Amino acid sequence: MGHGCPWCYIGKARFTKGLAEFAHRDEVEVVFRSFELDPGSPKGVTAPVVEMLAKKYGRTLDEARGMEEHVAASARAEGLTYLTDGRDHGNTFDIHRLLHLADARGRQEELLDLAYRANFGEERSVFDPEVLIALAVEAGLDESEARAVLSDGSAYADEVRADEREAAELGANAVPFFVLDRRYGISGGQPAEVFTRALEQAWAGREVEEPAAAADACEPDGACAVPQV
């Protein structure tokens, strides 16, 4: 999952709803993998999301806000909180490293959900190390252990890069990207029923059908929205 990708935030909610409707849901193991957006962005440097979108797409700030409102409407339709102002954009490598610590301690999904909510629904910057530490503690991690990981740039770095290599091998060139049974890839934040149907097909050993329509996703360079005309 790309942590800064709004369609991953939305896509996870839709997948969770789709999984809940799958008869064999208790026998499904869900694994979250790291995928950085705009990995070349310098660590410790952030910029407002609206300004980033305006620059990336050559739009005015008002037009960029309109793009954010388009995404926000999709998020709110899934019952998610989404702020269109006050959010920032930056390098997510440390967040992914901390998520790997959480995985090792059996608290990864808890931290992922808290980080998504903080980033998209609250005015809490996940690019602030102290906010990350607070989220880690909320997720049930040991504070001193979380601080040690953040202070050591090599901690879990290999694990993040291994996830990124695996994503490339599996054909993930945008996120969210879901892989069922290591054979079937579904790109984008598809509707919940698409995930339910795909799970049923994979369970029955049938070929998983391609979704009828492409879904919104984020590109590796951080482009996450289609400019509105």
N, C-alpha and C positions, 0 to 999 in steps of 0.2 A: 504494500500500500504506500502511496505517496502521501506523507503526512500533511503537506501544505495544499493538497488537491481537494477542492470542495466536492468534486464528483466522487472521490473516495469516501468522504464523510457521508454523502448521500447514498452512494452505492453500497456501503456496508449496511446501512439501515435497510435498504431494499433487499439485500441478500439475506439478512437476518429474518425479515418477514417471509421471504420465499422459503427459507429453510424451515421455519416454524410450520409451514403447510405441508412439508414433506413427511410422509408416513414413517420413514426410517431415520428421522433426524437424530435420534439418540445414538445412532451408529456412525454418524458422520464426524470426522475429526477436521476441525477448521484450523489451518495454519496461516499465520500472517507473515508476509515477507517484506523486506525493506525495498523501497524504490525511491531514489532521490529525485526531486524536481530541481532543475537548474543547479546541478551539483557544483558548477563553477562559481557560484556566487560566494563572495568572501565571507568567512566566518566572522561573526560579531557585527556585521553591517546589515541593517534592516532598512526597509522603506515601506511607506504605506501601500497597501495593496492597490487602492484606487489609482495612485500615481504610477505604480508599476504597470497596471493594465493600460493606462492612457499612453504611456511611453511605448509599450510593446506593440500596441495596435495603431498608434498614431491618431488617437482620439482625444477629445477634450475630457476634462475631469467629469463633466456632467454626463457625457456619453459613457465613460467608464463606470460611473455609478449606475447607469442604466443596465450595463452588462452584469454588474453585481446583483442588481435587483432581480434579474432573470434567474440567476443561480439561487438567490435567496428564496424565490417563490417555489422552486423545486424542493429545496431543503424543508421549508415550512410545510409543504404538502406531505412530507414524511414525518411530521411532528418534531422536527429538529429546530433548535434555536440557531439563527444565523444573523450576524451583524454585518451590515454593508459598509459601515464606517468604523474607524478605530482599530482595524486589524493591520498587521504588518506582515512582511514577506522577507525571508532570509534563508540562510543555509540550514538544512535540517539534519545534517549528519549526526550531531550530538543527540538529537531526539531519537534517531534510529538506534544509536548505540545504547541509550538508556532502555529502549524497548527490548533490546536483546538481553539486558540484565533482567528485566521484568519477565521475559520468557523463561530464563533460567530459574527464576523463583516462582514460576507458575502464576504470574500476575500480569501477563502481557496484555490481555484484552481489557483488563481493568484500566491499565495505564493508557492504552490506545484510546479508549472511549473518553477518559478524562482529558487527554491532550486534544482530541478532536473538539470536545465541548469548549475547552478553554480557548482554543484557537479561533473557532468559527462562531461560538455563541456567547463568549464572555470577553470582556476587555482585559484578558490576561495573556501577555505575550509569552508564547512557548519558546521564544528566542532569548528570554531572560533566564539565566541559570537558576536563580532563586525560585522562579515560578516552576521550572522543571523539577527542582528538588521537592517543592511543596506538592506537586502533582504525584511524584513518585511515592511520597509518604502517604498521600490520600489513597494510592493504589495498593498500599500494604507493604511497600519496600522499606528496607532499613535506610535511614537518612545518611548515616556515615558511609554505607556501601555505595549509595547513589552518588554522593559527593566524590567518592574516590574514583568512580567511573568517569564522571564528567571532568575531573581534573587530569585524568590520564588519557590523552587523545588516542592512544593505541588500544584502549580497552574496548573489546567487542568490535573494533574496526574491521578486522578480517571477516567477522561474521556478516557485517553489513555488506561488504564487498562481495562475499560469496553469494548472498541473496541477489545482488544486482547481476552477477554473472549468470546465475540460474534463470533469472527473469529474461535475460537476453536469449538464453538457449531455448526457453519455452516460447519465445516469440512475443514477449510483452514489450511493445513499443509505445504504449500509452497506459495510463492507469485511471481507474481501477481495472485490473485484469484478473480474472478468476480462472483457475485451472481445476478441473474435476478429474480425479483419478489419474492425474499426471498425463492425461491424453487430450482433454477437450478444453480449449480456451474460449472464454467469453469476455469480450472487451466492453468496457464502459459500464455506467451505472444503469443497467437494464431494469425494467419493471420487475417487481417481486415474482410475478407469475412466470416470467422467463426463467428465473432461477429454479423455481419449483419444477417446471417441466424438464429442464436440463438435468436436474438431480434424478428425476424419475427415469429419464432415458438412460443416464449413465448407470443407474442401479440395475436396470433391466438388461444391461449389456448392449443396448442399442446405440447407434451413432447419434451423438447429440446434434440436433439441428442448429444451424446458424440462426441467431436472432433475426427476425424479419427486418428490423431497422437498426441502424447504427445508434449507439447511445453516446451521450456526452462523456468526454474523458479529458485528461490532462496530458499534454505532450511532455517529453523529457526536458524541454527547455523552459518548462513552467507555464506554457500557454494552456489555459484551462477554460476559456470561454470563447464562444463565437461572437465576434462583434455584431451588435444589433444594428440593422440599417436605420 
